[in-house]
Amino acid sequence: MPIYSTKSAMRAADPADVLDVLQFALLLEHLEADFYTRGVAASGLIPTEDRTLFGTIRDHEVAHVTALQGLIAARGATPVAKPTFDYTAKGALAGFNFGATQYETFKALAMAFEDTGVRAYKGQVGRLMTEKNILNAALAIHTVEARHAAEVRRLRGKKGWITGNSRDDLPAFTQAIYDGEDTLTQAGVAIASLPNASTFGGATGGSEAFDEPLTKEQVTAIILPFLP
C-alpha cells in the first residue's frame, strides 16, 4: 500500500508533528536500548557465541537513542525520559528477569521488539517527507532495525522475514505486531495476481516481500504492556 499520498507529501510538515514522531521513536529506542543493555549485562544469560551479536545490537540501539535525543534537543524540546520498563509485559511473561535460564524468552522478546520497530518506522515516514534531514535519519535507523530483525529471527531458527501475519512461536499477546502483514495489495496492485506471480511464491512470496506500516496508535498499544 502507498506509505503516503502525493498530496500529503507536498505539504510542509507540521513542526509539532515532526517532534511528535521523534519523541515517539525515542520511546521505542529507549525500550530496545534498555532491553539489550540489561540483557548483555546479565550474568549467564547470553551464550558466549552470541554475545558479540547482542553487544553490537545494544550499541546500535544506544546510538539511536543518542541521535534522537540530539535531534529533539536541536528543535528546542526536552527528549522524553526513559521509563522503567516491565519486561514481564504485565505478567504475560511472568518471572522474566533476564535470568541465566531465560535466554529463549530473551530472544523471543528481541524478535518481537525488532519486528515492531521495522513496522513502526515505516508507519512514520509520511509525516517526515518535507523534513529531509529528519527523514534521512529515520530511514537510516529503519534499515538498521530491519537488519537486527532479520538477524534475531534467523538466530531463533526462523526466516529472516515475516510470512503472512504469522507470529511464529511468539506468545499470543504479540499478535498485533503481525496483524496486517498478509496484505497482498501494493500501490493498488494485487501482487499475487500478477503474471508469473507463482514463480515468486504467489501469496506467500507477496506477503514476505513487503513490511507493512503500523500507526503510532497501533505501536503504542503493542508496547503498552511494557510501560509503567
ZICOR-V972906 format. One record per pair of residues at least 24 apart in sequence whose ideal C-beta (glycine too) atoms are under 7 Angstrom apart, sorted by the first residue. I is the first residue (numbers start at 1). J is the second residue. D is the distance in whole Angstrom. If there is no record, write none. Layout:
i->I j->J d->D
i->I j->J d->D
This chain:
i->1 j->183 d->6
i->1 j->185 d->6
i->1 j->186 d->6
i->2 j->187 d->6
i->3 j->122 d->7
i->3 j->125 d->5
i->3 j->126 d->5
i->3 j->213 d->6
i->4 j->125 d->7
i->4 j->126 d->3
i->4 j->129 d->6
i->8 j->126 d->6
i->9 j->129 d->4
i->12 j->130 d->5
i->13 j->127 d->7
i->13 j->128 d->6
i->13 j->129 d->7
i->13 j->130 d->5
i->13 j->131 d->5
i->17 j->127 d->5
i->18 j->127 d->7
i->18 j->128 d->6
i->18 j->131 d->5
i->18 j->134 d->6
i->19 j->72 d->7
i->19 j->75 d->6
i->19 j->77 d->6
i->21 j->124 d->5
i->21 j->127 d->5
i->21 j->128 d->6
i->22 j->68 d->6
i->22 j->71 d->6
i->22 j->72 d->5
i->23 j->72 d->7
i->23 j->80 d->5
i->24 j->216 d->6
i->25 j->68 d->6
i->25 j->138 d->7
i->26 j->65 d->7
i->26 j->68 d->4
i->26 j->69 d->7
i->26 j->72 d->7
i->26 j->79 d->6
i->26 j->80 d->5
i->27 j->80 d->6
i->28 j->117 d->6
i->28 j->120 d->6
i->29 j->61 d->6
i->29 j->64 d->4
i->29 j->65 d->5
i->29 j->68 d->6
i->30 j->65 d->6
i->30 j->82 d->4
i->31 j->85 d->6
i->31 j->113 d->7
i->31 j->223 d->6
i->31 j->226 d->6
i->32 j->61 d->4
i->32 j->113 d->5
i->32 j->117 d->7
i->33 j->58 d->7
i->33 j->61 d->4
i->33 j->62 d->5
i->33 j->65 d->5
i->34 j->82 d->6
i->34 j->85 d->6
i->35 j->87 d->7
i->35 j->109 d->7
i->35 j->113 d->6
i->36 j->61 d->6
i->38 j->98 d->5
i->39 j->98 d->6
i->39 j->106 d->6
i->42 j->98 d->4
i->43 j->100 d->7
i->44 j->100 d->3
i->45 j->98 d->5
i->45 j->99 d->7
i->45 j->100 d->6
i->45 j->102 d->7
i->45 j->103 d->6
i->45 j->106 d->6
i->46 j->103 d->7
i->47 j->103 d->7
i->50 j->155 d->7
i->53 j->151 d->7
i->57 j->148 d->5
i->60 j->144 d->5
i->64 j->141 d->5
i->67 j->137 d->6
i->71 j->134 d->6
i->71 j->137 d->6
i->83 j->227 d->6
i->83 j->228 d->5
i->84 j->228 d->6
i->85 j->226 d->5
i->85 j->227 d->7
i->86 j->226 d->6
i->86 j->228 d->7
i->87 j->226 d->7
i->89 j->173 d->6
i->89 j->225 d->4
i->89 j->226 d->6
i->90 j->225 d->5
i->92 j->171 d->6
i->92 j->173 d->5
i->92 j->225 d->6
i->107 j->152 d->7
i->107 j->155 d->6
i->107 j->156 d->5
i->108 j->170 d->6
i->110 j->152 d->5
i->111 j->152 d->5
i->111 j->153 d->6
i->111 j->156 d->6
i->111 j->170 d->7
i->112 j->170 d->6
i->112 j->174 d->5
i->112 j->177 d->6
i->114 j->145 d->6
i->114 j->148 d->5
i->114 j->149 d->4
i->114 j->152 d->5
i->115 j->149 d->5
i->115 j->162 d->7
i->115 j->177 d->5
i->116 j->177 d->5
i->116 j->219 d->6
i->116 j->222 d->6
i->117 j->145 d->4
i->118 j->142 d->7
i->118 j->145 d->5
i->118 j->146 d->5
i->118 j->149 d->5
i->118 j->211 d->5
i->119 j->211 d->6
i->119 j->212 d->6
i->119 j->213 d->6
i->119 j->214 d->4
i->120 j->214 d->5
i->120 j->219 d->5
i->121 j->145 d->6
i->122 j->211 d->6
i->122 j->213 d->4
i->123 j->213 d->4
i->123 j->214 d->5
i->123 j->215 d->5
i->161 j->208 d->5
i->162 j->208 d->7
i->163 j->204 d->6
i->163 j->207 d->6
i->163 j->208 d->5
i->164 j->207 d->5
i->173 j->225 d->7
i->176 j->218 d->7
i->176 j->221 d->6
i->176 j->222 d->5
i->177 j->222 d->6
i->180 j->212 d->5
i->181 j->207 d->6
i->181 j->212 d->5
i->182 j->207 d->5
i->183 j->212 d->5
i->186 j->210 d->6
